[in-house]
Amino acid sequence: MHTLDLLGLAAYFLLIIFIGYRSAKRVKTSDDFAVAGNRITWPILFATLAASFLGGGASLGRAGKSFTEGYAFMFAAAAFPIATVLAGLYIAPKLKRYAGAHTVGDIMAHHYGAPSRLITGIFSMVYCIGILGAQALAIGTVFNAVLGVEVSTGIIIGMALVLLYSTVGGIWAVIQTDVIQFLMLAFFMPLTLIIGIQLAGGPSALIKQLPQAHFSFMGHYSPLLFFGLFVAFLLGETLVPPYTQRALAAPDARNARIGYTIAGGFGFLFYFITSTIGLVALVLYPNISADQALPALIRSALPVGITGLVLAALLAVVMSTADSYLNSSAVVFVRDIYQSFINPDITEQHRLWLERGVNLGIGLGAVLFALYATSIVDALLMSYAFWAPTILIPFVLGVFFEVYCSKAALWAMLVGALVTGFWNWGPFPLQELTGITGLIVGVVSNLVVFVLVYRCFGGTGGLVAGSRSGVEGG
């Protein structure tokens, strides 16, 4: 890499460290660390949310999948921005009714009691660490492709930077870096696509050189497999802890609705850009591995002086998701597990320092996860199994319909987790035999059990616990 490019990359790293240092001075309480004092207006909410979910899967993973499978995977994955827009319109504004809430567990405790908070906290942490591991793997992939270092070395270097600013600066540092990272990806990813298309001979020449199957709606996927992927992206990452945390950080329902909805709309555009980059890479570099599609285009096609900035933008995309999940994991552990079940009398200052310590510890755990993950997208899909079949359905029903029934939630979460686990990892390869993913079976089981138990017990199984959960419902 040219010296100018290295200087551009170094300047980005120094800027991120500086933001972490400045943010540390603003973090005085746990509220500052977790929800930025509820002062995130919709333009900032849009930028930080978009930067958070447009990570390694949406950039490296999406480009890699279109490299091998064409636009079909993009069409299936478009379920996530659809879900984000719907959540912005109908769920995010309602989250502002829960005054003082920091986590999904706070809201689950209000509707379903303390046991639901504990289960939500555990599954939230497992999910967040899995997604964080996928982002760590993406960071290592970028370093390997562009700088030539080992993937494991790249993981350690990149995650060390994320750990530094997110641990000292909390959500303040995460949101400020997210805004910068969003601006970088919004400019440099389209620029990379434009340059790549020109190198391929223009749009017409690019289309002529690609297999026709790459433009098919479902590609080589069977209808059942395509539907399974669509549902996985529709539910697997919807209202997960970092995204819910963003809505809770908004000052009111209006800002939560606008910021969330626009971020979902931006997702459609970004998915198209990164997927098309994968097609450009297939034409220009047909012999590379799929996950190298985007890094290869950055390394080989861009002019001197731009390469370093685009590499920084690519790292920014991945790091913005990693820092969000890292911060959310720490807040979930301290709020939903430690403070609620181990030490309810924890002081504000102790809680802040504990969140910082847990932030560091979880980051190290995610690095270990990344060293054993085989694929960015596979790591994401594996993690999705820990959210939608367990927490999502009771959470949405509680918020949207104001349901209060602890037995329904507990049984639904338990059955959803067991069914998904048995389907995916049991002694029989049920997913291979049926072609139906465990996530779909788990979500259906969760919903059916919730409805049946609620019809049997109704509100009598509820624990309306504004006082127990420390959250006031509206």
C-alpha angles and dihedrals in degrees: 000000000000120000091245090056092049090050091052091051092047091050090055092051091049091050092053092049090049091052090051091051094049093044092053088066091057096050105091102142141028088256088061091048095046109032105006092246091297092281103122108123121202100268090054091040090053093050097045094044093048091047090049099055097034093075136126094316094050093046115024094020096046093046090048094050094049088048090063104023108024126223093330093090090049090054091050093046091049084084089083098061087044090055091046093054091048091047089050093052100042112016111027095062091052091055090072089069089076103080113204095014117146102168145027086254091062090058094042089052090053092054103031110018138246099311090058089052091055094048091045091050093051096047092042090056094046090049095046094048090051093051090043089054090054090053091048089053089050091052090052090048092054093049091047096049098045106027099028096234122139115276090239091052091049090051091054095046096046096043091048088062093047091049092050100056098032093050097051099033104035119194090338090064092039094053095044092049090044091057092051091044091049092053090049095050092043090058107031101041093058089043090054090050093050093050091046093051091051091051089051090056100263133297096299094049091046092054092048092053096051126085111258089232089067089070095049118115094232100016111192092337118117114233090253094051092046090050090049092053091046092053091045091057093038093057108011097080102020116129092347116170100273093048094045088048089057092054090048089052091060116101094232146355094271094057091045092052097046097043094046095046096048091048089056091050091050088054091068091056095045093048090053092049096050093042091052090049086059090055091049090052090051090058096043100036109020095164100057125100117265098248089054094060098099097035091048092055091049093047099045109025107042124086124249112280093028097062094068093048093048090047087052089050091051091049088046091056092054098038092051090061094041094053092048094054092043094054092044093051092054093047092048093052095048097040103037102031115018101036095036100045110013110034114006091171095060113144122240093247093047090050092052093052092044090054089052092049093048090047089059095044095049091049090057090049091052090053089058090049090052093052090062101037114106101201136016095228093042089054090051094049091047090053093048088068089069097058119035098044092049118027110012101072098049090042095053094042091050095049099038101038098025092237119179114190120123095188092054092051096045095048092044093052093046096048093043092053094046095046093047093046093049092045094050104033107015126117092272123061093233094160091055094044096049103027088227118123121235090237092065094046091046094050092049091048091048093051095044093049092046093052094045095048092044091052089052098046106016114178091343089081092053131112106199094193113172087143095043096047097039089233127114115217121212 
